[in-house]
Amino acid sequence: MTGMLPYGRQSITEDDIAAVADVLRGDWLTTGPQVDAFEADLARWTGGVGVAAVSNGTAALHVAYAAAGVRPGDEVVVPPMTFVATASSAVALGAKIVFADVDDETFCLDPAAAAAAVTSRTTVVAAVDYAGHPADYDALRTSLRGSDALLLADAAHSIGGTYHGRPVGSLADLTTFSFFPTKNLTTAEGGAVAALDPEILKRARRFRGVGVVRERDELRFPDEGGWHQEVHEFGLNYRLPDVLCALGRSQLRRLAAFKARRSALVARYDQALADLDGVLTPTRKSWADPAWHLYPIRVLDGRRREVYDRMRAAGIGVQVNYLPVHWHPAFAELGYRRGSCPVAESFYSQQLSLPLYPGLSDADQDRVIDALTAAVRVARCAPPPDGNLMHHANHFYGHAHVLARYAGLGDRHPPRINGYVQHGWNIGDGLAPGHPYAERTPSLLWSEQTRRRAWSVGRRNVVVIGAPFSYLLAIRPEEPPAEQREGTIWYPFHGWEGQHVKGDHRKLIALIKDTEPGPVTVCLYWHEYRMRHVRRLYERAGFRVICHGYRGHWWKDTDPYFLDKQLTELRRHRRVASNRLTSAIFYGIAAGCEPAVYGDPMILSNEDPTFGGTARIRRQWPQLHGSTVDLPTAVEIARAELGTDDRCTPAELRELLGWANLQEEEEDRDD
């Protein structure tokens, strides 16, 4: 095959065609015996849980929410990494959507985020089995304790998969399926709803049938006549016709073979791409047997668009799944904002779906692999669309993006900043020792304290603007209730591309275990996170191990939501700790955490002694060191070092960064 390879495709055989033709020759085209038979066949895949067939996957969600009793004003929790219908079908019933972020491995709904999103008004929490990998349903059940909310599984991708050996369809109160042509089986258009509670299943079947009641014992006027039927609650015509159910039954007979072929293709991709720099392959949890509807890779270094365009040009029909739901204009107009779900948003910026379907041959898959390898290895560094570049350090941690968001310019491609933005806390001039400077270009520093230190080493062209993190706090002012904070987020001191850290991680782990009173999340810098032996030390210690993302280098490498992800994690924890006083400690204090600095500070190879190193830090800020720290004192110091009181208004910031005219142009266009 030399034409465009699609990212997904149906598999239709002569048996499928014959099954459809047999129905076309019969007496029933719409709701007939094939509907009941198809539902019974589906129930064999759901562990015996009853099923109602419906006209499509969106209809399945609408029916499920209606059967769950969703009413105007109710809240439905939804992850943003899904097709828009997971949310919009609940909106159609008058619900308010509460978006909860995904975890950073499977990109399914994060149980901790779900727990934080649930309120007394929550009716349904909808998990999505992204790419065919089941969400962590036991953990989600735990997160719903004390709530009357029902758990829904959007299993549009995952029919045939299992979780801890239990089949998809039996894991949540309600499960929805889609049988679109690219899905794991097809009825052309179609879907289904499975429900553990027979009463809920009955409501689902009634809603898909326009709400019509025919059962005599439920009629309000049973003696009206044999023709009589009533509608007690409104429904819609979401029936799946016999002719399509016949196709579905034929497809179900091959579902196991479909799943096996998809798994084999995934294994081939995994092996071929394991050592391809710049690409991350999907994760599979030990408790999951995914159905693999998609093969979602992550293209690093800001090159997703470039790789997408190159592969499409090479005849490979790659796709992106999905635009975060809250980014759709319909939701933006309801007040939902970018940056609220940083893990999903960061994943979206990297995600690319490679072709995956049962009919994909090994030869065509090799063509995909070769095209991806060629696209990724092209050494290309194109500037942003406006052609303007700025110093690469301004992009670190998404700083320029945060400042642009605060200034009202959006954050997709921040305008050029004429200056050097301080990219981390230090005890010198705010920038790294030996940092190259262009003459007459100002340093844009976090605080008056940093300005004074800069002056002491001869830096005069400096402007205090406040830390980008303080601007992020202004963008995202909401604080979680204290009872939702738990445990400690611990930041081991890190190296970078040019310098490695030397120290005893095992000794540090033992000290952390002896010191911390609750659960511990260890956040490794990307440099150490990619060192498998280091990461596994902390994982084997029983800690939750995460990484906020890649710091960035040139503009193309930036993760614009690095700080957003960090803020989200900090607000989940009661304490923040490290073995050195660093930016993360000050950020944690500003985000409401109790700080601690203790343990071996470790050694940074070839560490520049210009500013005095750790010895000076301990002398100058002794009150911030130790396993317990006076919080009011820490807050006062953090406010001073982050320049919280030096934060500009949006108009002032636009003026200082040279963006005032750009804003005026934006306003003119809006007119």
Secondary structure, DSSP 4 states (H G I P E B T S, - for coil): --SPBPS------HHHHHHHHHHHTSS-SSSSHHHHHHHHHHHTTTTT-EEEEESSHHHHHHHHHHHTT--TT-EEEE-SSS-THHHHHHHTTTPEEEE-PBPTTT-SBPHHHHHHH--TTEEEEEEE-GGGPPP-HHHHHHHTTT--PEEEEE-TTTTT-EETTEETTSSSSEEEEE--TTSSS--SS-EEEEESSHHHHHHHHHHHBTTEE--GGG-SSTTS-TT--EESS---B-PPPHHHHHHHHHHHTTHHHHHHHHHHHHHHHHHHHTT-TTEEPPP--TTEE---S-EEEEE-TT-HHHHHHHHHHTTB--B-----GGGSHHHHTTT--TTSSHHHHHHHHHEEEEP--TT--HHHHHHHHHHHHHHHH----PPPTT-----GGGGGGGHHHHHHHHTTS-SSSPPPPSSEE--S--SSSSS-TT----TTPPEEES-HHHHHHHHHTT--SEEE---HHHHHHHHS-----GGG--SEEEE----BTTB-EES-HHHHHHHHHHH-SS-EEEE--HHHHT-HHHHHHHHHTT-EEE------SSGGG--TTHHHHHHHHHTT-SEEEESS--HHHHHHHHTTPEEEE-S---EETT---TT-HHHHHHHH-GGG-BSS--HHHHHHHHHHHHTGGGPPPHHHHHHHHT-HHHHHHHHHHH-
